[in-house]
Amino acid sequence: MFYTFENAYKLARIFRELPVDVSEELRGWRWNEYPLLHSSSVRLSVSDIANGFCDSGRFVYLKYVLKVRGSFLSERVEAGTFIHKAFSEIVRLAKRVIYSCEDLEYCKFRESIEEFKEPTFRRLVKGLKVLNERKAKRIFEKLWELGVSTYESAFIKVKSSSRYLSIDGAAALIVPLITEYPIDGSLVGLNKAIRIDALLPPSTLIEVKTREVKPIYDVALAAYAIAFESQYEVPVNYAVLINLRFDRNYDSFKIYERAVPIGDALRQRFVEVRDGLTRIVEEREDPGLPERCDPECPYFRYCSGEDDGG
Protein backbone atom coordinates (compact mmCIF):
# COMPACT_ATOMS: atom_id res chain seq x y z
CA MET A 1 0.00 0.00 0.00
CA PHE A 2 2.74 2.43 0.96
CA TYR A 3 4.89 1.54 -2.00
CA THR A 4 8.61 2.12 -2.27
CA PHE A 5 10.71 1.77 -5.41
CA GLU A 6 11.55 -1.76 -4.31
CA ASN A 7 7.85 -2.59 -4.48
CA ALA A 8 7.83 -1.30 -8.05
CA TYR A 9 10.37 -3.97 -8.98
CA LYS A 10 8.22 -6.68 -7.42
CA LEU A 11 5.13 -5.47 -9.26
CA ALA A 12 7.03 -5.45 -12.54
CA ARG A 13 7.84 -9.12 -12.04
CA ILE A 14 4.20 -9.90 -11.28
CA PHE A 15 3.07 -8.03 -14.39
CA ARG A 16 5.44 -10.02 -16.59
CA GLU A 17 3.64 -13.19 -15.52
CA LEU A 18 0.26 -11.73 -16.49
CA PRO A 19 0.24 -11.43 -20.27
CA VAL A 20 -2.31 -8.98 -21.63
CA ASP A 21 -3.42 -8.20 -25.17
CA VAL A 22 -4.78 -4.76 -25.97
CA SER A 23 -6.24 -3.94 -29.36
CA GLU A 24 -5.04 -0.68 -30.85
CA GLU A 25 -8.59 0.65 -31.25
CA LEU A 26 -9.14 0.34 -27.48
CA ARG A 27 -6.12 2.42 -26.54
CA GLY A 28 -6.99 5.78 -25.02
CA TRP A 29 -5.10 7.70 -27.68
CA ARG A 30 -7.68 6.43 -30.20
CA TRP A 31 -10.37 8.41 -28.35
CA ASN A 32 -11.66 10.03 -31.55
CA GLU A 33 -12.48 6.72 -33.24
CA TYR A 34 -14.97 3.93 -32.68
CA PRO A 35 -15.43 2.26 -30.17
CA LEU A 36 -13.97 4.82 -27.75
CA LEU A 37 -15.52 7.81 -29.53
CA HIS A 38 -17.87 9.70 -27.22
CA SER A 39 -19.99 12.20 -29.12
CA SER A 40 -22.21 13.22 -26.21
CA SER A 41 -21.68 16.34 -24.12
CA VAL A 42 -22.38 14.28 -20.97
CA ARG A 43 -19.29 13.79 -18.83
CA LEU A 44 -19.35 11.27 -16.01
CA SER A 45 -17.10 10.62 -13.04
CA VAL A 46 -15.45 7.25 -12.58
CA SER A 47 -17.50 6.81 -9.41
CA ASP A 48 -20.67 7.23 -11.52
CA ILE A 49 -19.52 4.34 -13.67
CA ALA A 50 -18.17 2.06 -10.98
CA ASN A 51 -19.44 3.06 -7.55
CA GLY A 52 -20.59 -0.46 -6.72
CA PHE A 53 -23.89 0.85 -5.32
CA CYS A 54 -26.40 0.72 -8.17
CA ASP A 55 -26.48 -1.90 -10.93
CA SER A 56 -29.41 -0.35 -12.83
CA GLY A 57 -27.88 3.09 -13.35
CA ARG A 58 -30.54 4.92 -11.37
CA PHE A 59 -27.68 6.54 -9.47
CA VAL A 60 -26.83 8.78 -12.44
CA TYR A 61 -30.50 9.44 -13.21
CA LEU A 62 -31.06 10.82 -9.74
CA LYS A 63 -27.78 12.74 -9.75
CA TYR A 64 -27.84 14.34 -13.20
CA VAL A 65 -31.48 14.35 -14.29
CA LEU A 66 -33.47 14.91 -11.10
CA LYS A 67 -30.53 16.69 -9.40
CA VAL A 68 -31.19 14.81 -6.17
CA ARG A 69 -28.57 15.32 -3.50
CA GLY A 70 -27.38 12.10 -1.95
CA SER A 71 -28.23 12.61 1.70
CA PHE A 72 -27.24 9.35 3.35
CA LEU A 73 -23.75 8.80 4.72
CA SER A 74 -22.89 5.55 6.48
CA GLU A 75 -20.09 5.16 8.99
CA ARG A 76 -18.27 2.72 6.74
CA VAL A 77 -18.38 5.02 3.72
CA GLU A 78 -17.10 7.96 5.77
CA ALA A 79 -14.39 5.71 7.23
CA GLY A 80 -13.36 4.91 3.67
CA THR A 81 -13.02 8.61 2.86
CA PHE A 82 -11.03 9.13 6.05
CA ILE A 83 -8.69 6.25 5.14
CA HIS A 84 -8.00 7.76 1.72
CA LYS A 85 -7.19 11.14 3.24
CA ALA A 86 -4.90 9.59 5.85
CA PHE A 87 -3.13 7.54 3.19
CA SER A 88 -2.45 10.64 1.08
CA GLU A 89 -1.26 12.67 4.06
CA ILE A 90 1.17 10.03 5.26
CA VAL A 91 2.71 9.80 1.78
CA ARG A 92 2.94 13.58 1.55
CA LEU A 93 4.54 13.95 4.97
CA ALA A 94 7.11 11.24 4.24
CA LYS A 95 8.18 13.24 1.19
CA ARG A 96 8.18 16.45 3.19
CA VAL A 97 10.53 15.00 5.80
CA ILE A 98 12.96 13.77 3.16
CA TYR A 99 12.98 17.07 1.28
CA SER A 100 13.59 18.95 4.51
CA CYS A 101 16.85 17.03 5.09
CA GLU A 102 20.01 19.04 4.63
CA ASP A 103 22.09 15.88 4.67
CA LEU A 104 20.64 12.38 4.40
CA GLU A 105 23.35 11.00 6.65
CA TYR A 106 22.20 13.02 9.63
CA CYS A 107 18.48 13.11 8.95
CA LYS A 108 16.31 11.28 11.49
CA PHE A 109 13.22 10.21 9.58
CA ARG A 110 11.12 8.79 12.42
CA GLU A 111 11.77 11.66 14.82
CA SER A 112 11.01 14.24 12.16
CA ILE A 113 7.76 12.75 10.88
CA GLU A 114 6.35 12.05 14.36
CA GLU A 115 6.17 15.80 14.94
CA PHE A 116 3.38 15.94 12.35
CA LYS A 117 1.34 13.05 13.71
CA GLU A 118 -1.04 14.74 16.13
CA PRO A 119 -1.57 17.94 14.10
CA THR A 120 -2.36 15.84 11.05
CA PHE A 121 -4.89 13.74 12.90
CA ARG A 122 -6.59 16.81 14.37
CA ARG A 123 -6.93 18.28 10.90
CA LEU A 124 -8.28 15.09 9.33
CA VAL A 125 -11.04 14.52 11.91
CA LYS A 126 -12.53 17.97 11.40
CA GLY A 127 -15.91 17.71 9.76
CA LEU A 128 -16.54 14.03 10.43
CA LYS A 129 -20.28 13.40 10.66
CA VAL A 130 -20.90 9.76 11.57
CA LEU A 131 -17.46 8.29 12.24
CA ASN A 132 -16.61 9.14 15.84
CA GLU A 133 -13.17 10.42 16.80
CA ARG A 134 -12.31 7.35 18.84
CA LYS A 135 -12.73 5.05 15.85
CA ALA A 136 -10.99 7.51 13.55
CA LYS A 137 -8.05 7.50 15.95
CA ARG A 138 -7.76 3.71 15.73
CA ILE A 139 -7.75 3.88 11.94
CA PHE A 140 -5.20 6.67 11.85
CA GLU A 141 -2.86 5.06 14.37
CA LYS A 142 -2.68 1.81 12.41
CA LEU A 143 -2.21 3.45 9.02
CA TRP A 144 0.35 5.83 10.46
CA GLU A 145 2.45 3.05 11.92
CA LEU A 146 2.31 1.02 8.71
CA GLY A 147 3.27 3.97 6.54
CA VAL A 148 5.95 5.41 8.79
CA SER A 149 7.54 2.01 9.44
CA THR A 150 7.58 1.22 5.72
CA TYR A 151 9.19 4.51 4.75
CA GLU A 152 11.57 4.55 7.69
CA SER A 153 12.89 1.14 6.63
CA ALA A 154 13.21 2.28 3.02
CA PHE A 155 14.92 5.49 4.16
CA ILE A 156 17.58 3.56 6.09
CA LYS A 157 18.17 1.19 3.19
CA VAL A 158 18.38 3.90 0.52
CA LYS A 159 20.53 6.15 2.69
CA SER A 160 23.10 3.38 3.08
CA SER A 161 23.13 2.53 -0.64
CA SER A 162 25.21 5.54 -1.74
CA ARG A 163 26.88 8.47 -0.07
CA TYR A 164 26.38 10.57 -3.21
CA LEU A 165 22.62 10.17 -3.51
CA SER A 166 20.76 13.46 -3.87
CA ILE A 167 17.77 14.38 -1.74
CA ASP A 168 15.54 14.34 -4.79
CA GLY A 169 16.87 10.95 -5.86
CA ALA A 170 16.34 9.53 -2.39
CA ALA A 171 12.77 10.82 -2.25
CA ALA A 172 12.00 9.21 -5.61
CA LEU A 173 13.28 5.85 -4.37
CA ILE A 174 11.74 5.93 -0.91
CA VAL A 175 8.34 7.46 -1.69
CA PRO A 176 7.71 7.17 -5.43
CA LEU A 177 3.91 7.29 -5.06
CA ILE A 178 1.96 10.31 -6.27
CA THR A 179 -1.39 10.29 -4.51
CA GLU A 180 -4.66 11.75 -5.80
CA TYR A 181 -3.12 11.89 -9.26
CA PRO A 182 -5.25 14.08 -11.59
CA ILE A 183 -6.24 12.83 -15.02
CA ASP A 184 -8.21 14.68 -17.69
CA GLY A 185 -10.87 12.22 -18.81
CA SER A 186 -12.83 14.60 -21.02
CA LEU A 187 -11.64 13.01 -24.29
CA VAL A 188 -13.20 9.67 -23.34
CA GLY A 189 -16.49 10.80 -21.81
CA LEU A 190 -15.29 11.37 -18.27
CA ASN A 191 -14.85 14.46 -16.13
CA LYS A 192 -11.94 16.76 -16.79
CA ALA A 193 -10.56 16.34 -13.27
CA ILE A 194 -10.81 12.68 -12.30
CA ARG A 195 -8.31 11.40 -9.75
CA ILE A 196 -6.72 8.01 -9.26
CA ASP A 197 -5.81 7.15 -5.68
CA ALA A 198 -2.13 6.85 -6.57
CA LEU A 199 0.28 6.65 -9.48
CA LEU A 200 3.41 4.55 -9.19
CA PRO A 201 5.67 5.95 -11.93
CA PRO A 202 5.90 5.59 -14.75
CA SER A 203 2.36 4.35 -15.37
CA THR A 204 1.06 1.91 -12.75
CA LEU A 205 -2.34 3.07 -11.52
CA ILE A 206 -3.33 2.17 -7.98
CA GLU A 207 -6.81 2.22 -6.51
CA VAL A 208 -7.61 1.64 -2.83
CA LYS A 209 -10.96 0.16 -1.83
CA THR A 210 -12.20 -0.22 1.73
CA ARG A 211 -15.50 -1.99 1.07
CA GLU A 212 -16.18 -5.43 -0.34
CA VAL A 213 -14.50 -5.71 -3.73
CA LYS A 214 -16.85 -5.98 -6.71
CA PRO A 215 -16.13 -6.81 -10.37
CA ILE A 216 -17.18 -3.29 -11.41
CA TYR A 217 -14.10 -1.92 -9.65
CA ASP A 218 -11.95 -3.48 -12.37
CA VAL A 219 -13.97 -1.46 -14.88
CA ALA A 220 -13.03 1.67 -12.94
CA LEU A 221 -9.38 0.76 -13.40
CA ALA A 222 -9.98 0.42 -17.15
CA ALA A 223 -11.62 3.86 -17.14
CA TYR A 224 -8.60 5.41 -15.46
CA ALA A 225 -6.21 3.58 -17.79
CA ILE A 226 -7.99 4.70 -20.95
CA ALA A 227 -8.19 8.29 -19.69
CA PHE A 228 -4.49 8.23 -18.80
CA GLU A 229 -3.65 6.95 -22.27
CA SER A 230 -5.81 9.60 -23.91
CA GLN A 231 -3.98 12.36 -22.07
CA TYR A 232 -0.38 11.15 -22.17
CA GLU A 233 -0.37 8.59 -25.03
CA VAL A 234 1.48 6.19 -22.75
CA PRO A 235 0.23 2.59 -22.64
CA VAL A 236 -1.27 1.33 -19.38
CA ASN A 237 -1.48 -2.45 -19.38
CA TYR A 238 -1.81 -3.08 -15.66
CA ALA A 239 -3.23 -1.53 -12.52
CA VAL A 240 -3.27 -2.54 -8.87
CA LEU A 241 -6.39 -2.89 -6.77
CA ILE A 242 -5.78 -2.72 -3.03
CA ASN A 243 -8.51 -3.85 -0.68
CA LEU A 244 -7.92 -2.48 2.82
CA ARG A 245 -10.37 -4.12 5.21
CA PHE A 246 -10.73 -3.12 8.84
CA ASP A 247 -12.68 -5.25 11.27
CA ARG A 248 -15.97 -4.00 12.67
CA ASN A 249 -14.37 -2.05 15.53
CA TYR A 250 -11.35 -0.83 13.53
CA ASP A 251 -8.99 -2.67 15.84
CA SER A 252 -7.14 -4.50 13.06
CA PHE A 253 -6.99 -4.64 9.30
CA LYS A 254 -5.84 -6.77 6.39
CA ILE A 255 -4.53 -5.67 3.02
CA TYR A 256 -5.23 -7.63 -0.15
CA GLU A 257 -3.34 -6.62 -3.27
CA ARG A 258 -4.31 -7.72 -6.77
CA ALA A 259 -2.68 -6.93 -10.09
CA VAL A 260 -5.29 -6.29 -12.78
CA PRO A 261 -4.46 -6.64 -16.49
CA ILE A 262 -6.29 -3.91 -18.42
CA GLY A 263 -7.14 -5.97 -21.49
CA ASP A 264 -9.75 -5.73 -24.23
CA ALA A 265 -12.64 -7.22 -22.23
CA LEU A 266 -12.35 -4.67 -19.43
CA ARG A 267 -11.90 -1.79 -21.86
CA GLN A 268 -14.95 -2.85 -23.86
CA ARG A 269 -16.96 -3.20 -20.66
CA PHE A 270 -16.04 0.38 -19.73
CA VAL A 271 -17.32 1.62 -23.09
CA GLU A 272 -20.58 -0.30 -22.66
CA VAL A 273 -21.21 1.02 -19.13
CA ARG A 274 -20.21 4.58 -20.09
CA ASP A 275 -22.52 4.64 -23.11
CA GLY A 276 -25.41 3.05 -21.22
CA LEU A 277 -25.25 5.58 -18.40
CA THR A 278 -24.85 8.43 -20.89
CA ARG A 279 -28.09 7.38 -22.60
CA ILE A 280 -29.92 7.44 -19.26
CA VAL A 281 -28.87 11.06 -18.75
CA GLU A 282 -29.55 12.14 -22.34
CA GLU A 283 -32.94 10.45 -22.63
CA ARG A 284 -33.94 11.44 -19.08
CA GLU A 285 -35.59 8.07 -18.54
CA ASP A 286 -35.65 6.44 -15.11
CA PRO A 287 -34.08 2.96 -15.43
CA GLY A 288 -35.76 1.85 -12.23
CA LEU A 289 -34.39 0.25 -9.11
CA PRO A 290 -31.71 -2.43 -9.22
CA GLU A 291 -32.51 -5.95 -8.07
CA ARG A 292 -30.94 -5.06 -4.74
CA CYS A 293 -30.38 -1.61 -3.31
CA ASP A 294 -27.14 -1.20 -1.40
CA PRO A 295 -28.03 0.23 2.04
CA GLU A 296 -24.85 2.33 1.93
CA CYS A 297 -25.79 4.08 -1.31
CA PRO A 298 -26.14 7.86 -0.76
CA TYR A 299 -29.56 7.66 -2.50
CA PHE A 300 -30.83 4.69 -0.50
CA ARG A 301 -33.23 6.71 1.63
CA TYR A 302 -34.55 8.59 -1.39
CA CYS A 303 -35.24 5.40 -3.34
CA SER A 304 -36.85 3.80 -0.31
CA GLY A 305 -39.08 6.86 0.19
CA GLU A 306 -37.52 7.91 3.49
CA ASP A 307 -36.65 11.42 2.26
CA ASP A 308 -37.41 13.62 -0.74
CA GLY A 309 -33.79 14.36 -1.71
CA GLY A 310 -34.18 18.10 -1.23
C-alpha positions, 0 to 999 in steps of 0.5 A, spaced: 500 500 500 505 504 501 509 503 495 517 504 495 521 503 489 523 496 491 515 494 491 515 497 483 520 492 482 516 486 485 510 489 481 514 489 474 515 481 475 508 480 477 506 483 471 510 479 466 507 473 468 500 476 467 500 477 459 495 482 456 493 483 449 490 490 448 487 492 441 489 498 438 482 501 437 481 500 445 487 504 446 486 511 449 489 515 444 484 512 439 479 516 443 476 520 436 475 513 433 470 507 434 469 504 439 472 509 444 468 515 440 464 519 445 460 524 441 455 526 447 456 532 451 455 528 458 461 527 462 461 522 467 465 521 473 469 514 474 464 513 481 458 514 476 460 508 472 463 504 478 461 506 484 458 499 486 452 501 489 447 501 483 447 496 478 441 499 474 444 506 473 438 509 477 444 513 481 446 517 475 439 518 473 437 521 480 444 525 480 444 528 473 437 528 471 433 529 477 438 533 481 437 529 487 442 530 493 445 524 496 443 525 503 445 518 506 452 517 509 454 511 512 459 510 517 463 505 513 463 510 507 465 515 511 471 511 514 473 509 507 473 517 505 477 518 512 482 512 510 483 515 503 485 522 506 490 519 511 493 515 506 495 521 502 497 525 508 502 520 510 505 519 503 505 527 503 509 527 509 514 522 508 516 526 502 516 532 506 521 530 511 525 527 506 525 534 502 527 537 509 533 534 510 540 538 509 544 531 509 541 524 508 546 521 513 544 526 519 536 526 517 532 522 522 526 520 519 522 517 524 523 523 529 522 528 524 515 525 521 512 524 528 512 531 529 506 531 524 502 526 527 497 529 532 496 535 528 495 531 522 490 527 525 486 533 528 486 536 521 483 530 518 477 529 523 474 535 522 468 535 519 466 528 520 459 526 521 458 519 523 465 516 524 466 518 531 473 520 533 475 514 537 474 510 531 478 515 527 483 515 531 484 507 531 484 507 523 489 513 523 494 510 528 494 503 524 495 506 518 500 511 520 504 506 523 504 502 517 506 507 513 511 510 517 515 504 518 515 502 511 518 509 509 523 509 515 525 502 513 526 504 506 529 510 508 535 507 512 536 502 506 536 507 501 541 512 505 546 506 506 546 505 498 550 511 496 553 516 499 552 521 493 545 520 492 541 526 492 535 528 496 531 528 490 533 521 488 532 519 495 525 521 495 523 518 488 526 511 491 523 511 498 516 514 496 515 514 489 507 514 489 503 520 487 497 520 490 490 523 488 493 523 481 489 528 476 487 525 469 483 529 464 478 524 462 474 529 457 476 526 451 473 519 453 467 521 456 469 522 463 470 528 467 476 533 466 478 532 473 478 525 475 483 522 480 486 516 481 488 514 488 495 513 486 500 513 481 506 509 481 511 511 476 511 511 470 504 508 469 502 503 474 495 506 476 493 504 484 486 504 486 484 503 494 478 500 496 475 499 503 469 496 502 467 489 499 471 488 492 466 488 486 467 486 479 465 493 477 471 496 480 476 493 475 472 497 470 473 503 474 481 501 473 480 500 465 476 507 465 482 510 469 487 507 464 484 509 458 483 516 460 491 516 462 492 513 455 488 519 452 492 524 455 499 522 455 499 517 449 502 512 454 500 505 454 497 502 461 497 495 461 496 493 468 493 496 474 493 494 482 487 494 486 488 494 493 482 492 498 484 495 505 479 491 510 478 493 517 474 489 522 468 492 525 471 495 531 477 498 527 482 494 531 485 491 526 486 490 518 488 486 512 490 488 506 489 484 499 493 486 493 491 484 486 494 486 479 489 487 474 491 486 467 487 492 463 485 488 457 480 488 451 474 485 455 475 490 461 476 496 456 470 494 452 466 493 458 467 500 460 465 503 453 458 499 454 457 502 461 459 509 459 454 509 453 449 506 457 449 511 463 450 516 458 443 514 454 440 514 461 442 522 462 440 524 455 434 520 454 432 522 461 428 516 462 428 512 469 431 505 469 428 503 475 431 500 481 436 495 481 434 488 483 438 489 490 439 496 493 445 497 497 443 500 504 450 504 503 448 508 497 447 515 498 440 515 495 438 509 499 433 513 503 430 517 497 429 510 493 426 507 499 421 513 500 424 515 506 426 522 504 425 527 498 432 528 496 431 536 497 
